């Protein structure tokens, strides 16, 4: 299983703070998040951690990994 922790607006949109999914094969993190978070692509700035390490959207996720994602809020 892959554990996914969602923060801020992502948790609100997905209606969950934590999810677990099963992967048959490695998949890009952006692809996984698009499936579970409505309007994911509207957030251009986001922080993605895989197993506690910073990652880009094209990073591969495998069974047993943990994803944490949060939107970056900019203000003025």
N, CA, C and O atoms as a GROMACS GRO file, in nm:
protein
  304
    1UNK      N    1   0.083  -0.119   0.000
    1UNK     CA    2   0.000   0.000   0.000
    1UNK      C    3   0.087   0.125   0.000
    1UNK      O    4   0.199   0.126   0.052
    2UNK      N    5   0.034   0.230  -0.059
    2UNK     CA    6   0.098   0.361  -0.056
    2UNK      C    7   0.012   0.450   0.033
    2UNK      O    8  -0.108   0.464   0.011
    3UNK      N    9   0.075   0.510   0.132
    3UNK     CA   10   0.004   0.600   0.223
    3UNK      C   11   0.017   0.742   0.169
    3UNK      O   12   0.127   0.785   0.134
    4UNK      N   13  -0.094   0.814   0.163
    4UNK     CA   14  -0.095   0.951   0.112
    4UNK      C   15  -0.150   1.041   0.220
    4UNK      O   16  -0.260   1.020   0.270
    5UNK      N   17  -0.072   1.142   0.256
    5UNK     CA   18  -0.116   1.242   0.355
    5UNK      C   19  -0.137   1.373   0.282
    5UNK      O   20  -0.047   1.423   0.214
    6UNK      N   21  -0.256   1.429   0.297
    6UNK     CA   22  -0.293   1.552   0.229
    6UNK      C   23  -0.305   1.665   0.330
    6UNK      O   24  -0.358   1.647   0.439
    7UNK      N   25  -0.256   1.781   0.292
    7UNK     CA   26  -0.258   1.897   0.382
    7UNK      C   27  -0.335   2.011   0.316
    7UNK      O   28  -0.345   2.020   0.194
    8UNK      N   29  -0.390   2.099   0.399
    8UNK     CA   30  -0.453   2.222   0.352
    8UNK      C   31  -0.566   2.200   0.253
    8UNK      O   32  -0.652   2.115   0.273
    9UNK      N   33  -0.562   2.278   0.145
    9UNK     CA   34  -0.669   2.273   0.043
    9UNK      C   35  -0.680   2.134  -0.020
    9UNK      O   36  -0.789   2.093  -0.059
   10UNK      N   37  -0.569   2.062  -0.030
   10UNK     CA   38  -0.575   1.928  -0.090
   10UNK      C   39  -0.660   1.834  -0.005
   10UNK      O   40  -0.738   1.755  -0.059
   11UNK      N   41  -0.647   1.841   0.127
   11UNK     CA   42  -0.729   1.759   0.216
   11UNK      C   43  -0.876   1.796   0.201
   11UNK      O   44  -0.964   1.710   0.200
   12UNK      N   45  -0.902   1.926   0.188
   12UNK     CA   46  -1.040   1.974   0.172
   12UNK      C   47  -1.100   1.922   0.041
   12UNK      O   48  -1.212   1.871   0.041
   13UNK      N   49  -1.027   1.935  -0.069
   13UNK     CA   50  -1.078   1.893  -0.200
   13UNK      C   51  -1.099   1.742  -0.208
   13UNK      O   52  -1.197   1.695  -0.266
   14UNK      N   53  -1.006   1.667  -0.150
   14UNK     CA   54  -1.016   1.520  -0.157
   14UNK      C   55  -1.108   1.465  -0.048
   14UNK      O   56  -1.141   1.346  -0.048
   15UNK      N   57  -1.150   1.553   0.044
   15UNK     CA   58  -1.236   1.513   0.156
   15UNK      C   59  -1.171   1.405   0.243
   15UNK      O   60  -1.239   1.317   0.297
   16UNK      N   61  -1.039   1.413   0.256
   16UNK     CA   62  -0.965   1.319   0.340
   16UNK      C   63  -0.828   1.376   0.371
   16UNK      O   64  -0.768   1.446   0.289
   17UNK      N   65  -0.779   1.346   0.490
   17UNK     CA   66  -0.643   1.387   0.525
   17UNK      C   67  -0.544   1.275   0.495
   17UNK      O   68  -0.428   1.300   0.465
   18UNK      N   69  -0.592   1.151   0.504
   18UNK     CA   70  -0.506   1.036   0.477
   18UNK      C   71  -0.580   0.936   0.393
   18UNK      O   72  -0.698   0.909   0.414
   19UNK      N   73  -0.508   0.879   0.296
   19UNK     CA   74  -0.564   0.777   0.209
   19UNK      C   75  -0.459   0.668   0.191
   19UNK      O   76  -0.340   0.693   0.209
   20UNK      N   77  -0.504   0.550   0.157
   20UNK     CA   78  -0.412   0.443   0.120
   20UNK      C   79  -0.460   0.384  -0.012
   20UNK      O   80  -0.579   0.358  -0.029
   21UNK      N   81  -0.366   0.365  -0.104
   21UNK     CA   82  -0.401   0.305  -0.232
   21UNK      C   83  -0.304   0.191  -0.262
   21UNK      O   84  -0.193   0.187  -0.208
   22UNK      N   85  -0.346   0.102  -0.346
   22UNK     CA   86  -0.260  -0.010  -0.388
   22UNK      C   87  -0.213   0.018  -0.530
   22UNK      O   88  -0.292   0.058  -0.616
   23UNK      N   89  -0.085  -0.004  -0.553
   23UNK     CA   90  -0.028   0.015  -0.687
   23UNK      C   91   0.012  -0.120  -0.744
   23UNK      O   92   0.074  -0.201  -0.676
   24UNK      N   93  -0.022  -0.144  -0.870
   24UNK     CA   94   0.021  -0.265  -0.939
   24UNK      C   95   0.163  -0.250  -0.991
   24UNK      O   96   0.239  -0.346  -0.999
   25UNK      N   97   0.197  -0.124  -1.027
   25UNK     CA   98   0.331  -0.095  -1.078
   25UNK      C   99   0.366   0.047  -1.038
   25UNK      O  100   0.277   0.124  -1.003
   26UNK      N  101   0.495   0.083  -1.041
   26UNK     CA  102   0.533   0.220  -1.006
   26UNK      C  103   0.459   0.322  -1.093
   26UNK      O  104   0.433   0.298  -1.211
   27UNK      N  105   0.425   0.435  -1.032
   27UNK     CA  106   0.346   0.538  -1.100
   27UNK      C  107   0.400   0.674  -1.060
   27UNK      O  108   0.450   0.691  -0.949
   28UNK      N  109   0.390   0.773  -1.150
   28UNK     CA  110   0.434   0.909  -1.117
   28UNK      C  111   0.343   0.969  -1.010
   28UNK      O  112   0.222   0.948  -1.011
   29UNK      N  113   0.403   1.042  -0.918
   29UNK     CA  114   0.327   1.100  -0.807
   29UNK      C  115   0.217   1.194  -0.857
   29UNK      O  116   0.106   1.192  -0.802
   30UNK      N  117   0.244   1.276  -0.960
   30UNK     CA  118   0.140   1.364  -1.013
   30UNK      C  119   0.019   1.285  -1.062
   30UNK      O  120  -0.095   1.326  -1.042
   31UNK      N  121   0.045   1.172  -1.127
   31UNK     CA  122  -0.063   1.090  -1.181
   31UNK      C  123  -0.153   1.037  -1.068
   31UNK      O  124  -0.276   1.036  -1.079
   32UNK      N  125  -0.091   0.994  -0.959
   32UNK     CA  126  -0.166   0.943  -0.843
   32UNK      C  127  -0.250   1.056  -0.783
   32UNK      O  128  -0.368   1.038  -0.754
   33UNK      N  129  -0.188   1.173  -0.764
   33UNK     CA  130  -0.256   1.283  -0.698
   33UNK      C  131  -0.369   1.339  -0.782
   33UNK      O  132  -0.471   1.382  -0.728
   34UNK      N  133  -0.353   1.338  -0.914
   34UNK     CA  134  -0.461   1.383  -1.003
   34UNK      C  135  -0.586   1.297  -0.986
   34UNK      O  136  -0.699   1.346  -0.997
   35UNK      N  137  -0.566   1.168  -0.959
   35UNK     CA  138  -0.678   1.075  -0.944
   35UNK      C  139  -0.757   1.097  -0.816
   35UNK      O  140  -0.876   1.069  -0.810
   36UNK      N  141  -0.691   1.148  -0.712
   36UNK     CA  142  -0.758   1.158  -0.582
   36UNK      C  143  -0.793   1.301  -0.541
   36UNK      O  144  -0.875   1.322  -0.451
   37UNK      N  145  -0.731   1.402  -0.606
   37UNK     CA  146  -0.755   1.541  -0.568
   37UNK      C  147  -0.820   1.616  -0.685
   37UNK      O  148  -0.755   1.640  -0.786
   38UNK      N  149  -0.948   1.651  -0.672
   38UNK     CA  150  -1.011   1.732  -0.776
   38UNK      C  151  -0.936   1.864  -0.794
   38UNK      O  152  -0.890   1.922  -0.695
   39UNK      N  153  -0.922   1.911  -0.916
   39UNK     CA  154  -0.858   2.040  -0.948
   39UNK      C  155  -0.710   2.044  -0.910
   39UNK      O  156  -0.654   2.153  -0.894
   40UNK      N  157  -0.646   1.929  -0.895
   40UNK     CA  158  -0.504   1.922  -0.856
   40UNK      C  159  -0.416   2.010  -0.946
   40UNK      O  160  -0.328   2.080  -0.897
   41UNK      N  161  -0.441   2.008  -1.076
   41UNK     CA  162  -0.356   2.082  -1.170
   41UNK      C  163  -0.371   2.234  -1.160
   41UNK      O  164  -0.291   2.308  -1.216
   42UNK      N  165  -0.473   2.281  -1.088
   42UNK     CA  166  -0.489   2.425  -1.069
   42UNK      C  167  -0.385   2.481  -0.971
   42UNK      O  168  -0.362   2.602  -0.966
   43UNK      N  169  -0.324   2.392  -0.893
   43UNK     CA  170  -0.222   2.434  -0.795
   43UNK      C  171  -0.084   2.419  -0.859
   43UNK      O  172  -0.032   2.309  -0.873
   44UNK      N  173  -0.026   2.534  -0.897
   44UNK     CA  174   0.103   2.528  -0.965
   44UNK      C  175   0.218   2.508  -0.866
   44UNK      O  176   0.318   2.444  -0.899
   45UNK      N  177   0.203   2.561  -0.746
   45UNK     CA  178   0.308   2.546  -0.645
   45UNK      C  179   0.260   2.451  -0.538
   45UNK      O  180   0.158   2.473  -0.473
   46UNK      N  181   0.336   2.345  -0.520
   46UNK     CA  182   0.303   2.247  -0.418
   46UNK      C  183   0.432   2.186  -0.364
   46UNK      O  184   0.534   2.183  -0.432
   47UNK      N  185   0.425   2.140  -0.242
   47UNK     CA  186   0.538   2.070  -0.182
   47UNK      C  187   0.502   1.923  -0.177
   47UNK      O  188   0.399   1.884  -0.121
   48UNK      N  189   0.587   1.842  -0.238
   48UNK     CA  190   0.564   1.697  -0.240
   48UNK      C  191   0.681   1.630  -0.169
   48UNK      O  192   0.797   1.655  -0.200
   49UNK      N  193   0.648   1.544  -0.073
   49UNK     CA  194   0.750   1.465  -0.005
   49UNK      C  195   0.719   1.318  -0.029
   49UNK      O  196   0.605   1.274  -0.013
   50UNK      N  197   0.820   1.241  -0.067
   50UNK     CA  198   0.806   1.097  -0.077
   50UNK      C  199   0.903   1.037   0.024
   50UNK      O  200   1.024   1.057   0.014
   51UNK      N  201   0.848   0.963   0.120
   51UNK     CA  202   0.928   0.906   0.229
   51UNK      C  203   1.011   1.013   0.299
   51UNK      O  204   1.126   0.989   0.338
   52UNK      N  205   0.951   1.133   0.316
   52UNK     CA  206   1.016   1.240   0.389
   52UNK      C  207   1.116   1.322   0.310
   52UNK      O  208   1.175   1.415   0.364
   53UNK      N  209   1.136   1.289   0.182
   53UNK     CA  210   1.233   1.362   0.100
   53UNK      C  211   1.160   1.443  -0.007
   53UNK      O  212   1.063   1.394  -0.066
   54UNK      N  213   1.205   1.566  -0.033
   54UNK     CA  214   1.141   1.647  -0.137
   54UNK      C  215   1.143   1.576  -0.272
   54UNK      O  216   1.242   1.512  -0.308
   55UNK      N  217   1.034   1.589  -0.347
   55UNK     CA  218   1.023   1.521  -0.476
   55UNK      C  219   0.950   1.611  -0.575
   55UNK      O  220   0.875   1.701  -0.537
   56UNK      N  221   0.973   1.584  -0.702
   56UNK     CA  222   0.902   1.652  -0.811
   56UNK      C  223   0.783   1.566  -0.852
   56UNK      O  224   0.773   1.449  -0.813
   57UNK      N  225   0.693   1.625  -0.930
   57UNK     CA  226   0.572   1.555  -0.973
   57UNK      C  227   0.597   1.434  -1.060
   57UNK      O  228   0.511   1.346  -1.070
   58UNK      N  229   0.715   1.428  -1.124
   58UNK     CA  230   0.743   1.314  -1.211
   58UNK      C  231   0.815   1.200  -1.139
   58UNK      O  232   0.854   1.101  -1.201
   59UNK      N  233   0.834   1.214  -1.007
   59UNK     CA  234   0.900   1.109  -0.929
   59UNK      C  235   0.812   0.983  -0.927
   59UNK      O  236   0.690   0.991  -0.921
   60UNK      N  237   0.877   0.868  -0.932
   60UNK     CA  238   0.803   0.741  -0.929
   60UNK      C  239   0.774   0.698  -0.786
   60UNK      O  240   0.860   0.708  -0.698
   61UNK      N  241   0.653   0.652  -0.765
   61UNK     CA  242   0.608   0.602  -0.635
   61UNK      C  243   0.589   0.451  -0.648
   61UNK      O  244   0.535   0.403  -0.747
   62UNK      N  245   0.633   0.378  -0.546
   62UNK     CA  246   0.619   0.233  -0.546
   62UNK      C  247   0.545   0.188  -0.420
   62UNK      O  248   0.529   0.265  -0.326
   63UNK      N  249   0.500   0.063  -0.420
   63UNK     CA  250   0.435   0.006  -0.302
   63UNK      C  251   0.524   0.029  -0.180
   63UNK      O  252   0.646   0.015  -0.187
   64UNK      N  253   0.463   0.065  -0.068
   64UNK     CA  254   0.536   0.087   0.057
   64UNK      C  255   0.581   0.231   0.078
   64UNK      O  256   0.626   0.266   0.187
   65UNK      N  257   0.571   0.314  -0.025
   65UNK     CA  258   0.612   0.455  -0.012
   65UNK      C  259   0.505   0.535   0.062
   65UNK      O  260   0.390   0.493   0.071
   66UNK      N  261   0.546   0.651   0.113
   66UNK     CA  262   0.452   0.743   0.175
   66UNK      C  263   0.466   0.878   0.105
   66UNK      O  264   0.576   0.932   0.090
   67UNK      N  265   0.352   0.932   0.063
   67UNK     CA  266   0.348   1.062  -0.004
   67UNK      C  267   0.285   1.162   0.092
   67UNK      O  268   0.186   1.133   0.158
   68UNK      N  269   0.344   1.281   0.098
   68UNK     CA  270   0.283   1.391   0.172
   68UNK      C  271   0.282   1.509   0.076
   68UNK      O  272   0.384   1.540   0.015
   69UNK      N  273   0.166   1.574   0.062
   69UNK     CA  274   0.157   1.685  -0.032
   69UNK      C  275   0.080   1.801   0.030
   69UNK      O  276  -0.022   1.782   0.096
   70UNK      N  277   0.132   1.922   0.006
   70UNK     CA  278   0.065   2.041   0.056
   70UNK      C  279   0.078   2.153  -0.046
   70UNK      O  280   0.182   2.166  -0.111
   71UNK      N  281  -0.026   2.234  -0.061
   71UNK     CA  282  -0.017   2.347  -0.153
   71UNK      C  283   0.069   2.456  -0.090
   71UNK      O  284   0.074   2.470   0.032
   72UNK      N  285   0.136   2.533  -0.174
   72UNK     CA  286   0.212   2.648  -0.127
   72UNK      C  287   0.122   2.770  -0.144
   72UNK      O  288   0.076   2.800  -0.254
   73UNK      N  289   0.098   2.838  -0.035
   73UNK     CA  290   0.014   2.956  -0.040
   73UNK      C  291   0.102   3.079  -0.046
   73UNK      O  292   0.191   3.096   0.037
   74UNK      N  293   0.077   3.162  -0.144
   74UNK     CA  294   0.154   3.287  -0.153
   74UNK      C  295   0.061   3.402  -0.119
   74UNK      O  296  -0.058   3.399  -0.153
   75UNK      N  297   0.113   3.498  -0.055
   75UNK     CA  298   0.029   3.611  -0.016
   75UNK      C  299   0.108   3.740  -0.026
   75UNK      O  300   0.226   3.742  -0.059
   76UNK      N  301   0.040   3.847   0.002
   76UNK     CA  302   0.111   3.973  -0.007
   76UNK      C  303   0.055   4.073   0.091
   76UNK      O  304   0.103   4.186   0.098
   0.00000   0.00000   0.00000
